[in-house]
């Protein structure tokens, strides 16, 4: 059986359901401790290979994902797997794209779209979700 993240670990967001998801910036070293079992990487270019299962979503810095359907599918998978796996969501810096994706996970977890950005800013990082169009993307995410 795979265990989830420790709630007190850096970057770990607890969703209202209790699911734990780690957000991080790929520009920083991999944190000490267990590695993800599944990850969603949000970058404008393909990330280097990792030893765990990962999905890459083409998502340029400060913008929105190139394929919104693939993004919704990957985030739904991440949300489902976070129930009993170590799921990580990451972009280069760990705030804009990562925060946007985490806010979308909060929507999937029952947080109203108009409140999801505030939820992630309070429980993950105050700088999460950097642009007006990212905020709008979250508010319309289903």
Secondary structure, 3 states (H helix, E strand, C coil): CCCCCCCCCCCEEECCCCCEEEEEECCCCCCCCCCCCEEEEEECCCCCCCCCEEEEEEECCCCCECCHHHHHHHHHHHHHHCCCCCEEEEECCCCHHHHHHHHHHHHHCCCCHHHHHHHHHHHCCCCCCCCHHHHHHHHHCC
